[in-house]
Amino acid sequence: MSIWKFGDYQAYTSANVRADVKPEATVKNGYVGKFNPATMQFEQFDTAAEALGDVWIVGNLIDTPETLNTGDFEVTTEDFARIFKLNDVVGKRIEVEGNICDTAFASVSVGDYLIPETGNYQVTLKAAETGAYSVALLVKAKTTMGNFVIDNAATGGYICEVVSITFA
């Protein structure tokens, strides 16, 4: 999981960005979670209620030339993570790799919602969840976007609209 991008420059400039945050565990680009200002850490969602609130996404530059596969790039607890607040770009589009979602790429369809997951840093296909999510990703299209891998084994990606939605 290493590639995601904003759909346009306006979304990039609208998002609140923090570059002074350390992750509580090793993370990859595209991981979603929460920002804890008390500890200055990027953390996973511990409860379903937390996943309904502010959602941040890791977006570090891959600055290690020895990384052959972009999916192998990691931000350790010793490094600073650059995180973007997705709540600031509701209504905008982002393009993400398919493996940002823990649901199989083939099982996700256009029109599906991907919601933040509790207990890890990924999003998951909305199943029977209820609640008012401040951030969910509405899949608008499936693409060939994937991480650059030396063995050409990328799965694909999604063009998503960042939405705020209530599931009943």
ABEGO torsion letter per residue (X at the ends): XABBBBABAAAAAABBBBAABBBABBBBBGBBBBBBAAAGBBBBBABAAAAABBBBBBBBBBABAABABAAABBBBAABBBBBBBAAAABGBBBBBBAAABABBAAABBBGBBBBBBBGBABBBBBBABBEBBABBBBBABBBABBBBBAAGABAEBBBBBBBBBBBX
